[in-house]
Amino acid sequence: MKTEAPKISAFQLATIGFFLSNALFVGLGTINVLSLAKQDAWISTVIALFIGLIPIGILLYVMNYRPDQNILEKNKSLFGKLIGNIINIILSAYILLITVLLLWSVTNFAITMYLVKTPSNFIAIIFTMTAVYAVIKGIETISRTSEVLFFLTLISVVVITISLISYTQIDNLKPFLAEGIIPPIKYSFFFISYWLTPIIFLTIIPKNNIVNKHYNKYLIGGLIAGLVVMLSVYIIVPATITPPLAALYRFPAYYVQRKISIGGAIDNVENFLSIHWYFNAFLLITMGIYFLQTHVKDIFKMKTPRSMNITTIIIGLIIVIIQNYVFPNAAMSLDFMKDTFPLYISLSLFILMLIIGLVIFTKRNKKKA
């Protein structure tokens, strides 16, 4: 007897998309966009909203094709078993790279801000094994966790925004478009690469597993909500500490929160309020492990829960080991995210999804002919 596929709600999918869309800004994307666009970072963010509708549309087009299949199964049905498996391996390699990259970043953030004397491997293992446990429990548990974390994040963001409004000076964002409109348009592509690249993780969830026929609107809403959070960062941070200082700090959003005083009596709350950045990283790492686990399961035709659980743990440990060697220092990570990631990772993934979308379009037209 065939077991019923696990179901998640459209709202839960939207919350996962929300966290994925903000994840690469944790210690990486935020400082790069600020250092490039400076006081016009918020303008680049607004422009990114409109340009970003193109990759979002392609993603939804691919997800809507054969709703009973995930992206791995779709690739094999579209390109044949051999080429489909090659594409899946390439896709999984990208997923692994992004997951490792973010684990390194969040571990580095924890060591720099909180746990200076704690071994990085210990932090990485604790963080990854929590994600592994969520993956073992299944996509329903992941989605419910995302839903709860979304409301906690919403509270945190509202508190931060309200607390910092009195410190913001709009004059710090002037002059607007000092170098014209072309630079903000250029830097909007950097924002898009950090904002939308991780949403490819969502393709591992078949559309039929999502309960609500309006899931497209929910997902777009979740992604736009993620953009709005980053828009608030790019307005409040430079308006509070000036653009030059914002571009100088490694974690500008964290340092700005040191100004927050709740009720004029509760100070030093930046550590607590910054926890929402960890939620972004946690969901991306969790979905990355879930994607890789599903691929390994597909390759080796695993059926028993025990073999899948062991595989999930091994994947988590591999990610922990690799993150030790990804970057020798923070400067190299920023250079990678500025020079390599947008062009060689983000753009190539966009082209891959575009090719898949074109093949789907061609096959659909042949059926109609």
N, C-alpha and C positions, 0 to 999 in steps of 0.2 A: 504494500500500500504506500502510495506517494505521500510524503509528509507535506503539510501546508507550508508555503514559503513564509518567512518572517515578514511582518508588515510594520511599516512606520507611517506616521501621518505626514501630510504635506507641510504642516507647521514645523514638525521635527526636522524634516529635510531642510527647510529654510534656515533653521537655527544652525544646523551643521554647515550649510553654505555660508552663513554669517561668520562663524568662527574660522573656517578655512580661508575666507577672503581677507581676514585680518592677520592671519598667522605669520606670513612672511615679513610683516612690518615689525615683528618683535625683535628688537636689537639689530635689524638689518635694513629693511626698507624705509623706515621712518627717517633715519639720519641721512640716508642717501638722497631722498626726495628733498629734504630740507636743505642739504648742502648744495644741491643742484639748482632748485627753483627758488630757494630763499623765501622772501616775503610773498612770492607769487605761487607758493606751493598749493595754496587753497584753490587758486585759479586752475592749475594743472589737474587738481582733483575733480573739479566741476567738468572740465573738458573730457576727462577720462570717463565720466558717466556716459556721455553720448557715444564716444568711440567704442567703449566697452560693450555696447549693445550688440556689436557684430560678433565677437567671440561667444557671448552669452547665447545669442541666437543659434550659432553653430552647435554649441553644446546641447541645447534643448532639442535641436533637430536630430542629433545623433541619439540622444536618450529616448526620443519618441519612436525611433525605428525598432521594430521587433521588441515590444515592451516586455516580453517574457525573458529577455536575455540581458546579461551585463555586457560591458564593452569587450571583454575577452571572447565571449561567445559570438558577439556580432562580428568581430574581426575575422574569425575563422569562417563564418558563413559568407562574409563579403569577399574575402580574398583567397579562400581555400585554406586547407589545413596548414600547409607548409609556410606560405607567406603570412598567413594570419598568426601563426605561432611566433614567427620572427618579429612581427609588429608588436605582439603582446610582450615579448621579452624586452624589446626596446622601451615600450611604455612602462613596464615594471622597473626598468633600470632608472628611468626618470623619477618614478615614484619613490624609489629607494634613495636616490640622490637628494630629493627635496626633503624627505623625512629625516635623513641623516643631517642635512644642513640645519634644519630647525632644531633638532635635538642638541646639536653643538651650540647653537645660538642661545637656547633657553638655559642650558647648563652653564655657559659662560656668563649669562645675565645673573643667574643665581649666585655664582661664585663671586662676581664683582660687587653685587649689591648686598648680599646677605651672609654667605657662607665662605668667607675668604680662605679659611684653613681646611675646608672640607674637600676630600679628593673628588675630582670631577667624575670619575667612574661611579662613585657611590651615588651622586646626585642623578647621573644619567640612568643608572640601573633602577633606582626607586621610581623615577619618572616613567621609564619605559615599561617596567613590570606592571605599573598601574594601568597603563594603556593595554598591555597584553591581557590583563585580567578582564578588561572591558570587552576586548575582541573575543576572548573565549566565551564570555556570556552571550555574545551575539549582537547583531545590528540593532535589535530592539532595545537592548540595554544601552548601547551607544547612543541611540537616538533619544531615549528618555533622559540620559545623563546630559546630553546637549541641551535639551529643553530646560532642565533645571538650571544649568549653568548660564543659559541665556538670560533668565530673569535676574540672576545674581549680577551678571555683567551689566544689565540695564540699570540696576540700582547703583552700581559702582560708577558708571559713566555719568549718570544724572548728578550724583553727589559731587564728583570731580568738576563737572561743568559749572554747576551752581557755585561751588566754593571758589572757583578761579575767575569768575566773571568780574569781580571787583578789582582784580589785578591786571586785567587786560587793558591795553591801550592800542586802539585801532591805528593811531599814528605810527606805531611800530611796523605796520604792514604797508606803509606808504614809502615810496611812490608805487602805485599800481602799474604793472606792465612797463617798468622802467626801460626795458630793452625790447619792447614791442610784444606782439602776441605770439611770434614764432617760438621763442624759448619755452613758454608754458605749454604750447602744443607738443613740442619735442619731449619735454619732461613728463607729459601726461602718459606717454608710452612706457616710461619707467614705472609709473604708478600702476598702470594696467598690468604690467608683467608681474608685479608683486600681488596685486589685488585678485586677478582672475586665474593665474596659472594653477593654483591649488585646487580650483573647483573641478579639475579633471578627475580628482579622486572620487567624485560623486558618480561617475559613470559606472562604477563597480556595482551600483545598486540598480537592479532592473526596475523599470517604470511600474510594472505590475505589483511590485512590493510596496508601492506608495499609495496610501489610501486617500484619495481625493482627486477628482478629475481636473481640478484647477491648480494642480501642483506647480505648473509653469509660473503662474502669478506669485505663488508663495515663494518659490525659489528666487525669482527676480527681486521680490521684496526683501528677502534675507540678504542678498548680495548688495542691494542698495543701502540697506541698514548698515552693513559693514563699511560701505563707502562713507556714509554720513558720520560714523564714528571717527574715521580717519580725517574727514573734512574738519571736524571739531578740533582734532589734534593740530592740524596745520593752520588753524586760525588762532587757537588759544596759546599754543606753545610759543610761536614767534611774537605774538602780541603781548605776551607776558614777560619774556626775557630777552626780546629783540632777536631778529634773524641771525646775526653773527654768532651770538651765544648759543642759539638753538642748533646751529650747524657745527658748533664746537664740541658739545657734549656727546658722549657715546650713547647715552640713553636720555635724550632730552625730555621725553614725556614723564620719566620718573623724577627727574630733578625739579621740574615745575611743580609736581605734587607736594614737594617739601614746603611750599608756601601755604598749604591748606591747613586751616585751623577750624575744627568743627565747634560751633557754639562759642568760639573765643576761648575755649578751655582745653579741648582735646587736640593735641599737636602730635607731630611725628606719625601721621597715619599713612604716609606714602607706601610703606611696605604692605599694609593691608589693602589699600585701594589698588595697588599694582597687580593684585592677584588675578585680575581679569585677563591680563596678558598671558598668564599661564594657561588659562582656559583655552585660548586660541591655539597655543602650541600643543596642548594635550589632545584636542580634537583632531588636529592635523596628524600627529604621530599615531593616534589610534586608527584613523582612517587609512593611513599609509600601511600600517601593519595589517589591517583588515584586507586591503587591496592585495598585498603581497601574499597573504595567507590564502586568499581565494584563488590566486594564480597557481600557487604550488599545489593546492588541492586539485585544480583542473589538470595540471600536468601529470600528477601521479595518481589521479583518480581515487583520492582518499575518501573513505566513507565513514570510518569509525571516529567517534569523538576524541578518543585517546590520541590517535595519530595526528589529528588536526590540532589538538592542544599542544602536543610536543612540538609540532611544526611552528606554531605561533610563538612559543617560548624561544625556540632557536632563532627565528627571524628577529625577535626583540633583542637577543644577545648579539647577533651579528650587527645590528644597527648601533648598539652601544659600542662595540669594538671599533667599527669603522669611524664613528664620530671622533675618536681619539686622533685620527690621522687626517681629517678633512682640511683643517687650517692650523698652521703653526701659531698664528696670532690674529688678533681682531682686525688689524689693518688689512690683511690679506682677504678676510671675509668680506669687508666692505668693498674692496677692489673687485672681488669676484661678482658681488651683487650689482655693482655699477657697470662693469665692463663685459663680463661673460654671461651672467644669468639672463638679462633681457634679450640678448641677441641669439645665443647658442642654446639656451634652455627654453625660455618662454616662447620665442619666435618659432623654433623648430617644433615645439608641441602644438602651437597654433596651426602650423602648416600640416602637421600630421592629422589633426582633427578636421582641418579643411578638406584634406584628401579623402578621409573617411566619409565626410558629409557629401562630397561630390560623387563618390562611388554609390552611396545610398540614393542620391538624386537620380543617377543614371539607371540604376536597377529599377527604381520605381517607375521611371518613364518607359522603360522597356516592357514592364508588365502592363502599362496602360495602352501601349501601342498594339 
